[in-house]
Structures are given as C-alpha cells and as structure tokens.
Amino acid sequence: MALNILVVDDSAVMRAMIIKTLRLSGIPLGETFQAANGAEGLQVLEAKWVDLVLVDLNMPVMDGETMIKCMQQNLATKDIPVIVVSTESSQSRIDLLEKVTSGFVQKPFTPEILRDIITAATGGTHAG
C-alpha cells in the first residue's frame, strides 16, 4: 500500500531533496504534498489524506514543534505518524521530540536511513 506523505520544510530545495530521497528509498509512494511551514502543513492535513508527515523544526510563521502540538490536539490528525527531519543537534531536544513523534532524522541523511525510520514509524507495513 502506497503512502501519502506530507513534507513540511521552509526550504523548497530541501523539500525537493526529501521527496527525491523518498523515491530512492524503496518506500511505495502515493501522493506527496508540500508545505513551507507548520500552518501550511495543517491546512494540507485538513484537505488531504496523509499517512505520514515529515517536518522540519525551524520554520517561519509556525515551527515544527507547534505544528506537532496542534496535530496531537486534533482527533483527525493525532494518530498520523510524524518524523522530524532537522539539523537539530541538541540531544536533550532530540530525546524530547522522540517521545512525542515517530522518529528523528538528522540532516543530511541517506535514502536507507529515511526508509528505515519510515518503516519503523509505519509498523513496517509499507516496506519496499
């Protein structure tokens, strides 16, 4: 079963790189959606069926942590797996985020790392 994935990052280049990496990872992809910040990401979640969210932390308008909190407070989105994709290097912040998300991927990353985290986050049901 193909995954519909939302990629939320303020860098269009990084969003394109993540989507290209997803295609190389062997994960079966359905639709991929993009948003430039957390507020746009929440709008996509209201309008589209999304199986997984990949979100950056540091973005203008609404950061990733705020978006994750909003998702957790909404019955329609609280069970969607979220993977943080960030340059964040503070281990205490990473540890905290891993408690409320399905995983953390440090930029830069490889297709294999992304595939393994996504497979773990989705219960291995979408392995290529």
N, C-alpha and C positions, 0 to 999 in steps of 0.2 A: 504494500500500500504506500503510495507516494505521500510525502509530507508537504503541506503548505507552510512555508516559513516566512516570517517577518524579520527583516534585518533593519535594526534601528541604530544609525550612526550619523553624526553630523557631517562626516566626510563622504562625499559621493564616490571618491576613489576607493575608500575603504569598503563601502557597501558593495561596489562592483567587484573588489578583490574577494570579499567574503562569498559572494554569490558564485564567482568563478571557482573558488576553492570548494564550495558545496558540490558543484558539478563534478569536480575531480575526485571527490571523496568516496564516491560509490553509493551515497545515500540516495534512494529514489526520491526525486523532487517532483512535487506537483507545481503549484504556483509559488513564486517568490514575490513578496511585497517589500517595499522600501519605505522608510520614514527617516527624516532628518533630525528628529528629536522625539522625546517621550510623548509630547502632546500629539504630534502627528501619528505616532505609533498607536496611541489609544484610539484615535479616530479610525485607523485601519482595522483595529480589533473590533470596533463596533460594526463595521461594514462588511468584513470578510471573514471566512472560516480560516482560522490559523491553528496549526497543530504545534508549532514551536516558535519561540521568539528568541532571537539573538540580539542582545542590546549592549551598547557601549554605556559607560558611566558618565563621562564628562561631555555634556552637550548643552548648547544654549536653549532657552525657552523652558524646557523641562528635562532634567537629567535622568539617567537610567534608574537610579535608586528611587526617585519619586514615581517614575512610571511603574516600577515593580510593586511599590506600595499600593498604587492605585489599582493595579491588576489584582492584587491579593484581597482587596476590599470589595471587588466586584464579583458576584456569583457567576457571571458568564465567563470571566477570564481567570479566576483564581486557580483553576486546575491546569492551565496551559503551562507546560514546562518552559522555563526561562534559563537561558545560558548567557552569562555575562562574557562579552568579548572586549577586553580592555588592556591598556598599557599599565593599569594599576599595579603597583609593586609593594604596597603596604600589606604585609602578611596578616595583620590583625583585621584590616578591612576585607581582605580576601576571605579569611575564615568566617567573618560575619556574613558576607554575601553568600557563601556556600551553604549556610544554614537556611537561607530563605529562597535559594534558587536551585536549579538542577545541575549547575556546574559553572566553572570559571575557565576561560581560555585566555591565556596571556598572548598579546600581540608581540611579535609576529608568531604565526602558527603554521602547521603543515596540514594538508588535507587529512592525513591519518589521525592527527590529534583531534581535529574537528569531528571526524567520523566517529571516533571512539567516544567522545563526550556526548555527541548526539545519540548514539546507540544506547549509551547508559541512561541518558535522560528520557528516552522514549521507551525504555524497557526492552531494548533490543529487538523490537518488533519491526524495525524498518531497516535493518542491516542490508547492505547491498550484496 
